Amino acid sequence: MSWRKTKTILDALKTKLESLVFPEGHALEGDAIFKNVRLYDIPDLEKALMDLLEFEDRICLVVSGGDFWRNDQRGTSIESHRDGEIILIMSDQDYAPGKSSFFGDGTKPGIINFKEDVISAIAGETIGIRGCSLVPLEGVSLRFAKEDGKLDSSREGYRLFLNVNMGTENLELSRGASRTHG
């Protein structure tokens, strides 16, 4: 298996996230979990967060976090395994003043609830790419501040760090770099 392209993985994950619906028995059964899924790169993270605050619908920002390699050299051969980090920043719908978007209510899911549905749906998922799997690493609850710096209980979120297996390349050491796809 050769290294997978980051953009291919991000596009496949975006498609998967757009297809997620609330499960049977949920107050919003059959509705899309996310109404907006957008791709961002780390340099655009501040813009992504500002965009997040502008949307009222449930949203997920997909951010490429970087790549990591593990290499095993044997003689003139190197087996180079590549992993990537993807960050999902999820936020629930804006609420009327005084309501919490963290726990939700009978008609709104709340970030604490729908992040569980998302994690269950993508953990171990291959997103349609052979050998490419998603594994949750860490999750953190987010609180957003208004322009005046005060916390805004109408917009809360969850940041999920994912590891993605991006494939393996077999490299041969020589004066001119040569690569074989395994």
Summary of the structure (lengths in Angstrom):
residues: 182
radius of gyration: 19.3
end to end distance: 4.6
largest distance: 66.6
contacts: 551
relative contact order: 0.21
helix: 21%
strand: 42%
